[in-house]
Amino acid sequence: MSDVGKPERVTQKRVISLFCDELEYDYLGDWSAGDCNSNIEEAQLRKFLTERGYAPEQINVALHKLRSEASNHSRSLYENNKAVYSLLRYGVPVKIEAGKVTETVHLIDWNEPDQNDFGIAEEVTLRGGFERRPDIVLYVNGIAVAVLELKNSRVSIGDGIRQNLSNQLPEFNEWFFSTVQLVFAGNDSEGLKYGAIGTPEKYFLEWKEDERDDSRFKLDKYLAKICAKPRLIELMHDFVLFDGGVKKLPRAHQYFGVKAAQQHVRERKGGIIWHTQGSGKSIVMVLLARWILENNPNARVAIITDRDELDKQIERVFTGAGEAIYRTSSGRDLMSQLAQAKPRLLCSLVHKFGRKDVDDFDAYLEELKAQPSQTVGEVFVFVDECHRTQTGKLHRVMKALMPNAVFIGFTGTPLLKKDRKTSLEVFGGYIHTYKFSEGVEDGVILDLVYEARDIDQRLGSEDKIDAWFEAKTKGLNDWQKEELKAQWGTMQKVLSSRSRMERVVRDVVFDFSVKPRLSSERGNAILVASSIYEACRYFSLFQETPLRGKCAVVTSYNPQAGDVSKEEVGANTETDRQFVYNTYTRLLGDVAAKPGMSKTETYEERAKDLFVKEPANMRLLVVVDKLLTGFDAPPCTYLYIDKSMQDHGLFQAICRVNRLDGDDKDFGYVVDYKDLFKKVENAVAVYTSELDHSAGGVEPEVLIHDRLTKGRERLDSALEVLALLCEPVEPPKGELEHIHYFCGNTEIAEDLQEREPKRAALYKATVALVRAYANIAGELEAAGYDSEDISRVERQLERYLNIREIIRKASGESLDSKAYEADMRHLIDTYIEADEPRKISPFENIGLLDLIVKSGVGEAVAAQLGGLKGDRDAIAETIENNVRRKIIEEHLNDPAYYEKMSVLLDEIISARKAKALAYEEYLKRIAELAKQVGTGTSDETPKRLDTRGKRALYNNLGQNEELALRIDETVRKVRPDGWRDIQARENAIKQALLSLLGNDEDAVESIFPIIKAQSEY
């Protein structure tokens, strides 16, 4: 038997052998028939604890507590899992009798991994809900700690992930997962993915280690890496986080970053951890800080940031992860706290160390070095965003204040050469790097696509502007007038003019209508404004668009009456401050402040929450500085920049869009209204030779791609992939040849099974083509395609979609299209078929074409297109789109007739666009065509052809009226009941047609599909 297309069971046996023979797990058996399979196998756990020397009474109490926490029906799975994890990690406090000392029963030996009992069971039947049977369960001391779902190489890993997720639902077997620490899914073709309980499918992770080793299936390779006894124990002990309702496991680069830092800490060496934006370096900070504090009883960890918002974020993430942290009020407070034994974990702002009255900085440093502050314990200082050059002096102040501390810098941004000396001087060398290109390659972050958009501006009537200015400045002397002109003549004021902002708003709204991810309401966007005033102005303008109610302004401004107490000028107009104040006052009018929060904070928290969790209900945020940096800044699909930005701040801002957010998000899109690309190139490091390359490893460059250039590359690549996939199909490469290649003999199950990987590749490649086309479908010329290329691309798209549908039907398969439905819907709605006209009349149940047929074009336009307010082009395009849709719908029923109608429609459209027709003449001709399309008949059609079927035969038999009538009569006479799609009955009709068509089999095969398409037969 061929090894290709082997069943899942073969993979499962091999994996079990891997665990038993290579990893030395005990085989516990096939538990498919077990009635009482549990996540806590008490006999095994009791045996382990007895061997550890615990008394039976202690074991009984420990087991009771463990069971109680694992099956607490009043809590969620997350809460039960968190409670169980606490008992596993820290042990179970047990007190046998009153007055006796409480002792801790350790359920797992964390210090000596090999001293634990590792077991593997297969086909573990779970009862208690709908019955399910995980393929493999891993047990440590009888406690279920990992579940693995395997699929054969032709079935997506996604199926295994979704199976695991459904198993965790209350109606299935949620109870079993209260002890589970890792959830796996894998197959031989895609490898292995892992997550924790509750991890959504799109956030399942892939491990990466020893990439050059290609000696075995990736599934086996990474199971052997992750589930090796010491690694599994270490992952469970040191790398599990419960963070604000989400259980998290590390990515491979986070694991190796922490491991590298642990070695530096042991040697009391500082350094820099450079993990690119969006790759989760805040988790590395939490994991490393926790490890230091647990493994060094004398250790103190101080986390230093350079912005108040980041300081608050650091406090929140540590608190959310269960680590108590003290947030200092000043640099003096930090030094005061470090001079005591507790608290052990602190955070502070770096600028609180500065002295503004220092003239001779070097002398000030020497003074600090001569009188360093006294600290208790071994101090480790984490400096977040350590790349910021403006804080270099302050870093040196901290170094002088705490000369014995170990400094570890964290950055998500590549260091520029000019920063390197200062940064390495303060921190030391690189501890671990994970660069942008690695993150993109691993799928941790997305690549960036950049597009500059120019909003042209011109000055209106200069005479009127001068007259207005003179009228408004009467009473001012020349000096005052010049001062006012200078103030209002700055580029900022020009750029903030209402007309320009209105054009930006129209541009953004247009994107929300046509860009695939925005129009599907799965994506969202952030617009960066230059000031709070501009942000408020933008917000007000968006309230007049379809984004009203789905847009928010986030600037942290909190309106106070004092802000405008001196702003009133009595001119019945608003100053900038009054406009901001009034905008926020209206905005917050109905907001009830949450405890401990201002109205603004409450409003912004809700807006951000909706933006992340319900993008369809909060589609756009207008910001100035907030939400652009920091680990909890929300991800988005598009970033619109209308603010001058530079250096690292710009890089961090554009990295808002490189976060993973579903399978249909292929890139992060940056739209730039300020022509910042040169600044991006020079400052972000990511794009120039100014990068520090001393870290070694892969190059630190990140290429930002032009959107249309990248779009063309993707489209060409997608077409090439499909061409290569179909290249082996035998000539003449018709439908039958494609079916033979992708399905084999569809009546033989083995043929279908053997060719399943080919079909899966075809389906995926076709979806990739649809996506690539949809992204630039309206801009193919701008992307560099000429008219001939465009026709070719569109023909190929139609061809491959047809091939896919043929193969799906031939194989009896349906595509798992969950991740692609939005893209397909967007393609259909935007590029193939126009939206339905808005229903605004009593005729709302009558289609536009039917209305034209029944009432004439004038009545139809008035009844159904009145909302277009006389816009002739819009009315024309709406009628044309409806006609075109009808032609497409009816084409199979009567190809010859509707092909002719299509040609006529093209002629009318061309004449309209060339202005060769007067509007009245155009309406007359399009109305006549609409009637012909709607009724399926023209003035030349013979009267005897009184049904659609007869007319279709006539049109497709060279307009031979007598032959059409004879065939109509014959079909009605010989057709058996229920003849469609039953070969023998269809053949009876074909046999009857053969003599009528001169024994021409090709003619029979040509006309038969048209007969089959007529409902009257």
Secondary structure, 3 states (H helix, E strand, C coil): CCCCCCCHHHHHHHHHHHHHHHCCCEEEEECCCCCCCCCECHHHHHHHHHHCCCCHHHHHHHHHHHHHHHCCCCCCHHHHHHHHHHHHHHCEEECCCCCCCCEEECCCCCCCHHHCCEEEEECCCECCCCCECCCEEEEECCEEEEEEEECCCCCCHHHHHHHHHHHCCCCCCHHHHHCCCEEEEEECCCEEEEECCCCCHHHCECCCCCCCCCCCCHHHHHHHHHCCHHHHHHHHHHCCEEECCEEECCCHHHHHHHHHHHHHHHCCCCEEEEECCCCCHHHHHHHHHHHHHHHCCCEEEEEEECCHHHHHHHHHHHHHCCCCCEECCCHHHHHHHHCCCCCCEEEEEHHHHCCCCCCCHHHHHHHHHHCCCCCCCEEEEEEECCCCHHHHHHHHHHHHHCCCCEEEEEECCCCEHHHHHHHHHHHCCEEEEECHHHHHHHCCECCEEEEECCCCCCCCCHHHHHHHHHHHCCCCCHHHHHHHHHHHCCHHHHHCCHHHHHHHHHHHHHHHHHCHHHHCCCCCEEEECCCHHHHHHHHHHHCCCCCCCCEEEECCCCCCHHHHCCCCCCCCCCCHHHHHHHHHHHHCCCCCCCCCCCHHHHHHHHHHHHHHHCCCCCCEEEECCCCCCCCCCCCCCEEEECCCCCHHHHHHHHHHHHECCCCCCCCEEEEECCCCHHHHHHHCCCCCCCECCCCCCCCCCCCEEEHHHHHHHHHHHHHHHHHHHHCCCCCCCCHHHHHHHHHCCCCCHHHHHHCHHHHHHHHHHHHHHHHHHHHHHHHCCCCCCCHHHHHHHHHHHHHHHHHHHHHHHHHCCCCCCCCCHHHHHHHHHHHHCCCCCCCCCCCCCCCHHHHHHHHCHHHHHHHHCHHHCCCHHHHHHHHHHHHHHHHHHHCCCCHHHHHHHHHHHHHHHHHHHCCCCCHHHHHHHHHHHHHHHHHCCCCCCCCCCCCHHHHHHHHHCCCCHHHHHHHHHHHHHHCCCCCCCCHHHHHHHHHHHHHHCCCCHHHHHHHHHHHHHCCCC
